[in-house]
């Protein structure tokens, strides 16, 4: 497929597409393989090392108490483990909680349970209702799954849960990203949903102006959207639960740019 064809295909978000792994009746072995391999794929493409350095580490350095990190839609658990390991390497006292409403994802994540890391079958709304609060709230590849009615609720719940930065990372839709992923994922794709679902994810994903407009409509003045390399968007908000109000606008962390993992 040519780049011009890819650009034409990706002109608008294809919200009618559904990923194979979201089917409750999908092949369990292929799903398990997909969730395991996300760790490798995320290391290559998601850029969370740069996000940690720009946004998470500066906030942890200001805290005077043990920190809690929440990963919403934690899937196989690789992102949460990585963030906690990075924080521990920098000498921070941190515990991590991953939540996912899909029991199949929790079964995969259970292999990554260790001291200071826990996974729960839950969604953000249930944690808000329980009055839980976290110092950093993150998600990876969740936003493109949400429809126009779900995004405002998800954005509001994540802000309500946070005392500090809220960081939602996702793919930036574009023809070059689509073409490169179609080729680059091939060595990792056998026996999994990685290729089909990854390409569908790109077609469902936002461009920067689209995501910024959607979040502004959901919560005016609460979010900014950064472009991060390669082909990434990062929605940055500040936790509404911060008692000092220092993170209320979401614009006190980091400097933007294109930090890499």
Helices and strands as residue ranges (DSSP letters): H 3-9, G 20-22, H 28-45, H 48-51, I 52-56, H 57-62, E 67-72, H 78-89, E 94-99, H 103-109, G 110-112, E 117-120, H 124-129, E 136-140, G 143-145, H 148-161, E 165-171, H 175-184, H 186-189, H 194-204, H 208-218, E 223-228, E 232-238
